[in-house]
Amino acid sequence: MSVVFETFGGFPWTPMYVDTFDKNKCLGCGRCIKLCVQKVLGVETYEDDEGTERQIAKIDNKDHCIGCQSCGSICVRRCYTFKSKS
């Protein structure tokens, strides 16, 4: 059974929590990291095939996710997948 809450207007709302992140799709724009007020996301630095240092998002504190899906909404590459809490 999933967790169901209500919106301010009384409509049912089921939070969808961040589940996975596809780092191969990430552009490294950082919009999702800035948007997450719960500080669920962080930065991962790595060196690409050409020797250039790159930064991409990563899931740091999954347990802090409130299920708002803001990170997925702002992501132009759709790097995030979500699931409900059962």
N, C-alpha and C positions, 0 to 999 in steps of 0.2 A: 504494500500500500504506500503510495507516495504522500509526501507532506503537501497539504493544500492550505493556503492562507487566503485572506481577502484583501482586495485593493481598497483604497479609501472610499470608493463608491460602492463597496460591497460585492464586487464581482470576484469570483474565485480566481486564484492565481497560484500556480505551482512553480516554485523556484527550480531553475535548471542550473545545477552547479557545474563549474568548469571540470572537465574530465581529462581531456588530453590536449596537447598542443603540437602541431606539426611544424617543427623548426625548419624544415626544408622549404616551406612556403613563405616564411617570415621575411619581410623586407627590412626590418630593423628600424621602422619609423618611430617606435616608442609611444604611439598614441594610446595603446591599450594599457601600458604601464602607468602613464600619467592619469588615465581615467579611473583606474581602480582605487577607490578610497579605502579599501580593506587591506591594501598592500599585499595582495595575493601573488602578484607578478614581480619578477625581477629581471635583471639583465645577465645574459651569458655572452662572454667574449670568446671568440675563437679566430683562428687564422684560416682563411679560405685557400683554395687550390693555387691561387696566384701569389700567396704570401701576404695578402692584405688582411689587417685586423678588422674583424667585423663584430658588431653587437646585434643580438637578437633577443627577443623576449623569452622568458621561461617561467614555469609555474614554480614559485618558491614556497608559498604558504597555503596549500590547497585547503587546509582545515579552516582557514579564515574566510573562505568564499561564502557569500550570502545568497548566491543564485540569481543575481540581477542580469547576467549575460551582457553587461556593458562592454566587456572586452571583445566579445564576439560581434557585437553590433558595430563597433568602430573599426574592426579589422577588415580592410579591403580585400585581403587574400583568403579570408575565412579559415584561419589557422586553428581555430578552437572547436572542440566538440564538447557537448554538455550532456548531463544526465540528471534525472530527478533522484532525490534521496528516497530510497525505499526502506 
